[in-house]
Amino acid sequence: MFAAYLVATLLTSAVNGLAAVANLIGHDYPKSQADKLGVPRSWMRPLGILLGSGALGLLAGLAVPALAAAGLVLYFLGALWTHLRVRDHALGGWLLFFCLPAATLALNLAQHSRL
């Protein structure tokens, strides 16, 4: 169980860390998504900081990672609301980004409930 939890944590951290970097450096993909979803480009840096904080929280907080994973789950629930608000139903990317922290959170809770 710990191995699955560790893999999920590392994968979730890597994927969200890369997304954070893309937001922070002003990559075209997050900008196009923001434009498509009606999110002001001025939010790109704060959203990148939130993603990066979640990614670092997972790595640094292997002692308390449920908090970082729960924060990322909430972040991506907000993203889902944003997609649905503008009637964007192309949710494949969102599903990946949501499922990773959700799985990490579930594995973390399962791991700690056995102790």
Beta strands, then each sheet from edge to edge (+ up, - down):
end
